[in-house]
Amino acid sequence: MEKLFNDIDLELLVKRKNSRKEDFRGAFYRDTTAIIHSSPFRRLKHKTQVFFAPSNDHICTRMEHVLHVSSIASTICRPLGLDTELAWAIGMGHDLGHTPFGHVGEVIMDKISQAKGFGCFEHEVNSLRVVDKLSDNGKGLNLTYAVKDGIVSHCGEHFVQRIIPSFEIKDLDSIKTRRSLVPTTFEATVVRFSDSIAYLGRDFEDATRLGILSEPLPEDVKSVLGSTNGEIINTLVTDIIENSSQSEGVGFSDKVYKAVERMKDYNYNYIYRSDILKGYTSYFERLLKLIYSYIEGLFKDGVDIKQSCEAEKNMLAAGFYAHYAEMKDVYASMNEGVDRLIFDYVAGMSDNFALDCANEILKPEHLNDKIELSQRGKWFDA
C-alpha cells in the first residue's frame, strides 16, 4: 500500500486563532483534549444518532458514533502513513454542533432557521460555529486549522467514491454551507469516509435490534460487504486502505462502492424513511417549536428579562437566563441578536434536556404545588 502525505506546509495546518506555546501533547492531541473537556462534547451522550431510545443501552448515541468515527479514521490513517492524532481529533469534534433528536432534529432546526432568516442549517457548519465562536462562553476552543477544516468538511451523508484533498487553506469564517467543500488534508478526507462507514452498518444493526426492517438486506450487498456491522466495517476499511493513493486520493474500489450505494439506498428506504422515523418528525417538531416559542415569550415588552425568567420558576427559564447573561455580549460582538441566541440554545440541547424543558412547560411544578394545597387538590374532580 502507498504512503500518503499532505502537500501543504504543516505550519499552516497547526495554526490557531490565538497562538499557544507548544507542549508535550502535540498540536492535534491537544485539540482532542480541548474537545473532550468541552460542554458540547459532554452533551453528545444524551443525543440521538438515528433512533430515539433513551432506555435502551445498546442503541447508538451521538457520543458512541463519534468514538466509532475516530477509531475507524485512525485505523485507516495508520497504514497509510497519515497523522492518526489529527484524524482522531477531527472525528471527536465533527458532530459537536449536531441538534437533539438526530437528523430528524436537524431537519426541524433547518426549517426554523430558514423561517427566522438565518439561512439553511447544516450541522457541519454549525459544528464549526460551536467550536470556534460559542464554546467556553464565546471564547471558542482555539483549535488548529486542520481540525476545524476537517469538522466543517466531513459531510458524511454525501456519498462519493473518491475524494482528492485540495491542499488549500480555506477562509473558514466565510463558509455558509457544506456544499462543494473539499477537505484540505488526507486525514480530513479519511474522516469524511469514516463517518459514512461508521453509520452504514451500525444503523442497520440498530434497526435490526429494534425490529423495524420490513425487508432483508439484499444478497448482492451481503455477498460483498458482509451481513453484520463488524463485517461491513472491516470490508470498507480494508478496501479504502488498499485503494487510496497520493494521485487518486481516498476512495473505494468499483465493486465495493457499488455495494455501498446499494446499502445506502436500502437504509434510506427501510430505515430513514420508516414509519418510526416519520413519527419522530411530527412529534419532535411540535416539541422543539414549543420550547422555541416559550423562550421567545420570555422577552415581553416592558418587562425585564431577568424578572420574566424568575417569574416562571422553572429550570428552563432559569437556565436560559443564566446562558443569556453570559452570552449576550458575545452575540452583540458578532452583530447577532436575541433571536440567534435563542436558536443556538435550542439547537444545542441534548434530547433529555429538551424533553425535560417541554415537560416543565406543559406541567409546571410550581403550579402543581399550589394545586396540591388547594381545597380540591386536582385540576379535575369527578
C-alpha positions in Angstrom: 0.0 0.0 0.0 1.1 3.5 -0.8 2.1 6.0 2.0 0.3 9.4 1.6 1.3 12.9 2.6 -0.3 16.3 2.7 1.2 18.6 0.0 0.9 21.7 2.3 3.1 23.3 4.9 2.5 21.8 8.4 2.7 25.3 10.0 -0.4 26.3 8.2 -2.3 23.2 9.4 -1.4 23.7 13.1 -2.2 27.5 13.1 -4.6 28.7 15.7 -6.6 32.0 16.0 -4.7 32.6 19.3 -1.2 31.2 19.2 -0.2 28.9 22.1 3.1 27.6 23.3 3.7 24.0 22.2 3.6 21.3 24.9 4.4 17.6 25.1 0.9 16.6 23.8 1.4 17.9 20.2 -0.9 20.2 18.4 -3.6 17.8 17.3 -3.8 15.7 20.5 -4.1 19.0 22.4 -7.2 19.7 20.3 -8.6 16.3 21.3 -8.3 17.1 24.9 -9.9 20.5 24.4 -12.8 18.8 22.7 -13.4 16.1 25.2 -13.4 18.6 28.1 -16.0 20.9 26.3 -19.7 21.1 27.3 -20.9 20.4 23.7 -19.0 17.1 23.7 -20.5 16.1 27.1 -24.0 16.6 25.7 -23.4 14.1 23.0 -24.0 11.2 25.4 -27.7 12.3 25.5 -28.2 13.0 21.8 -29.8 10.6 19.4 -27.8 9.2 16.5 -30.8 7.8 14.5 -33.2 6.1 16.8 -34.6 7.8 19.9 -34.2 5.0 22.5 -33.0 6.5 25.8 -33.9 3.4 27.8 -32.0 1.0 25.5 -28.3 0.8 26.4 -27.4 -0.9 23.1 -28.8 1.7 20.6 -26.1 4.0 19.2 -25.9 7.5 20.7 -24.2 10.5 19.1 -21.3 10.1 21.6 -20.8 6.5 20.6 -20.9 7.5 16.9 -18.1 10.0 17.2 -16.0 7.4 19.0 -16.6 4.9 16.2 -15.7 7.6 13.6 -12.5 8.4 15.4 -11.5 4.8 15.8 -12.2 3.9 12.1 -10.4 7.0 10.8 -7.3 6.3 12.9 -7.3 2.7 11.8 -7.3 3.8 8.1 -4.7 6.5 8.6 -2.1 4.3 10.4 -1.1 2.0 7.5 -1.4 5.0 5.0 1.3 6.9 7.0 -1.1 9.7 8.0 -1.4 11.5 11.3 -3.7 9.4 13.5 -3.9 12.2 16.1 -5.3 14.6 13.6 -7.8 12.1 12.4 -8.8 11.3 16.0 -9.3 15.0 16.8 -11.5 15.6 13.8 -13.6 12.6 14.5 -14.2 13.6 18.1 -15.2 17.1 17.1 -17.1 16.5 13.9 -20.6 16.4 15.4 -20.3 19.0 18.3 -22.9 21.2 16.5 -25.5 18.5 16.0 -29.1 19.0 17.1 -31.1 17.0 19.6 -33.0 14.0 18.1 -30.5 13.2 15.4 -31.1 14.0 11.7 -34.8 14.4 12.4 -33.9 17.3 14.7 -31.5 18.8 12.1 -34.4 18.9 9.5 -36.6 20.6 12.1 -34.0 23.2 13.1 -33.3 23.9 9.4 -37.0 24.8 9.0 -36.9 27.1 12.0 -33.6 28.6 10.8 -34.9 29.4 7.4 -38.2 30.8 8.8 -36.2 33.1 11.1 -34.0 34.3 8.2 -30.8 32.7 9.4 -30.4 30.7 6.1 -30.0 26.9 5.9 -28.9 24.9 9.0 -26.2 22.3 8.5 -24.7 20.5 11.4 -21.2 20.5 9.8 -21.2 24.3 9.6 -22.8 24.6 13.0 -20.1 22.4 14.5 -17.5 24.8 13.3 -19.5 27.7 14.8 -19.8 25.9 18.1 -16.0 25.1 18.4 -14.9 28.5 17.1 -17.4 31.0 18.4 -19.8 29.6 21.0 -17.9 27.1 23.3 -16.4 28.2 26.6 -18.8 31.2 26.9 -17.9 32.5 23.5 -14.1 32.1 23.7 -14.1 29.0 21.4 -11.9 26.0 21.8 -9.0 27.6 19.8 -8.5 24.5 17.7 -5.9 24.2 14.9 -6.9 25.0 11.3 -6.6 21.4 10.2 -9.1 20.1 12.8 -11.6 22.9 12.1 -11.3 22.2 8.4 -12.0 18.5 8.9 -15.0 19.3 11.1 -16.7 21.6 8.6 -15.8 19.4 5.6 -16.9 16.0 7.0 -20.3 15.8 5.2 -20.7 12.0 5.8 -24.3 11.9 4.3 -23.0 12.8 0.9 -21.6 9.5 -0.6 -18.9 9.6 -3.3 -16.5 7.0 -4.5 -13.3 9.0 -4.2 -12.0 12.4 -2.9 -8.7 14.1 -3.6 -7.8 16.7 -0.9 -7.5 20.3 -2.0 -4.3 21.0 0.0 -5.6 24.6 0.0 -6.3 26.9 3.0 -9.9 27.9 3.2 -11.4 31.1 4.7 -13.3 29.2 7.4 -15.1 32.3 8.7 -16.8 32.8 5.3 -18.3 29.3 5.0 -22.1 29.3 4.9 -22.7 25.8 3.6 -21.0 22.4 3.4 -21.9 22.0 -0.3 -18.9 21.7 -2.6 -16.4 21.7 0.3 -13.3 19.6 -0.3 -11.2 18.7 2.8 -7.7 20.3 2.9 -6.0 17.2 4.2 -5.9 13.4 3.7 -6.8 13.0 7.3 -10.0 15.1 7.0 -10.8 13.1 3.8 -10.5 9.9 5.7 -12.8 11.1 8.5 -15.4 12.0 5.9 -15.4 8.4 4.6 -15.2 7.1 8.2 -18.4 8.9 9.1 -20.2 7.0 6.4 -18.6 3.7 7.3 -19.5 4.2 11.0 -23.2 4.6 10.5 -23.8 2.5 7.4 -23.6 -0.8 9.2 -24.5 0.4 12.7 -27.8 1.9 11.6 -28.7 -1.4 10.0 -27.7 -3.2 13.2 -29.8 -0.9 15.4 -32.8 -1.2 13.1 -32.5 -5.0 13.2 -32.3 -4.9 17.0 -35.4 -2.7 17.2 -37.3 -5.0 14.7 -38.3 -2.3 12.3 -36.9 -3.7 9.0 -39.6 -4.9 6.6 -37.1 -6.3 4.0 -33.9 -8.2 4.4 -30.5 -6.8 3.4 -30.1 -7.6 -0.4 -27.9 -10.6 -1.2 -25.7 -8.6 -3.6 -24.8 -6.3 -0.6 -24.2 -9.1 1.8 -22.0 -11.0 -0.6 -19.7 -8.0 -1.0 -19.8 -6.1 2.3 -21.0 -8.8 4.8 -24.1 -9.1 6.9 -23.1 -7.7 10.3 -21.8 -4.3 11.3 -18.4 -5.7 12.1 -18.1 -7.4 8.7 -19.2 -4.3 6.9 -16.7 -2.0 8.7 -13.8 -4.5 8.1 -14.7 -4.7 4.4 -14.9 -1.0 3.9 -11.8 -0.1 6.0 -9.7 -2.7 4.2 -10.9 -1.6 0.8 -10.1 2.1 1.4 -6.7 1.3 2.6 -6.0 -0.8 -0.5 -7.4 1.6 -3.0 -6.1 5.0 -1.8 -3.2 6.7 -3.3 -1.4 10.1 -3.5 -2.5 10.8 -7.0 -6.1 9.4 -6.9 -7.0 10.3 -3.3 -9.0 8.3 -0.8 -11.7 6.0 -2.1 -13.4 2.7 -2.6 -12.9 0.1 -5.4 -15.7 0.0 -8.0 -17.1 -3.3 -6.7 -17.3 -2.1 -3.1 -18.6 1.3 -3.9 -21.5 -0.2 -6.0 -22.4 -2.3 -2.9 -22.1 0.8 -0.7 -24.6 2.7 -2.9 -27.0 -0.3 -2.8 -26.8 -0.4 1.0 -27.2 3.3 1.3 -30.4 3.1 -0.8 -31.6 0.2 1.4 -31.0 2.2 4.6 -32.9 5.2 3.2 -35.9 3.2 2.1 -36.2 0.9 5.1 -34.7 2.9 8.0 -34.5 6.6 7.4 -37.9 6.7 5.7 -39.5 4.2 8.0 -42.8 4.9 9.8 -41.0 5.1 13.2 -38.8 8.0 12.0 -41.7 9.7 10.3 -43.5 9.5 13.7 -40.4 11.1 15.3 -40.5 14.0 12.9 -44.0 15.2 13.7 -43.6 14.7 17.5 -40.2 16.3 17.8 -41.2 19.2 15.6 -44.0 20.1 17.9 -41.7 19.7 20.9 -38.9 21.9 19.6 -41.2 24.6 18.4 -42.9 24.6 21.8 -39.6 25.2 23.5 -38.6 27.9 21.0 -41.8 29.8 21.3 -41.7 29.5 25.1 -38.3 31.1 25.3 -39.3 33.8 22.8 -42.2 34.6 25.0 -39.9 35.4 27.9 -38.9 38.6 26.2 -42.1 40.6 27.0 -42.5 44.2 26.1 -41.7 46.5 29.0 -40.6 43.5 31.3 -37.1 43.0 32.4 -35.9 39.6 31.1 -34.5 38.6 34.5 -37.8 39.3 36.2 -39.6 37.5 33.4 -37.5 34.4 33.8 -37.7 34.4 37.6 -41.5 34.6 37.5 -41.6 31.3 35.6 -40.0 29.4 38.5 -38.6 26.6 36.4 -35.3 25.1 35.2 -35.8 26.1 31.6 -36.3 29.8 32.3 -33.6 29.9 35.0 -31.1 28.1 32.8 -31.8 30.2 29.8 -31.4 33.4 31.7 -28.0 32.3 33.0 -27.0 31.5 29.5 -28.3 34.7 28.1 -26.5 36.8 30.8 -23.2 35.0 29.9 -23.6 35.2 26.1 -25.5 38.4 25.2 -22.3 40.4 24.8 -20.7 37.7 22.7 -23.7 37.8 20.3 -23.5 41.6 20.3 -19.9 41.4 19.3 -20.9 39.1 16.3 -23.7 41.6 15.4 -26.3 38.9 16.2 -29.3 39.4 18.4 -31.5 37.6 20.8 -33.3 35.6 18.0 -30.0 33.9 17.1 -29.0 33.3 20.7 -32.4 31.5 21.3 -31.9 29.4 18.1 -28.4 28.3 19.1 -29.6 27.5 22.7 -32.3 25.2 21.4 -30.1 23.7 18.6 -27.5 22.8 21.2 -29.8 20.9 23.6 -29.5 17.3 24.4 -32.5 15.0 23.9 -33.0 14.6 27.7 -32.8 18.3 28.4 -35.3 19.2 25.6 -37.7 16.6 26.9 -37.3 18.0 30.5 -37.9 21.5 29.2 -41.1 20.5 27.3 -42.3 18.7 30.4 -41.8 21.8 32.5 -43.7 24.0 30.0 -46.6 21.6 29.9 -46.6 20.5 33.6 -45.2 23.4 35.7 -44.2 22.1 39.1 -44.8 25.4 41.0 -48.4 25.3 39.8 -48.8 21.7 40.9 -47.6 22.6 44.4 -50.3 25.3 44.6 -52.9 22.9 43.3 -52.0 20.3 46.0 -52.6 22.9 48.6 -55.9 23.8 47.2 -59.2 22.6 48.6 -60.0 20.1 45.8 -56.4 19.0 45.2 -56.8 18.3 41.5 -57.4 20.0 38.2 -60.5 17.9 37.7 -62.5 16.0 40.2 -65.4 13.7 39.5 
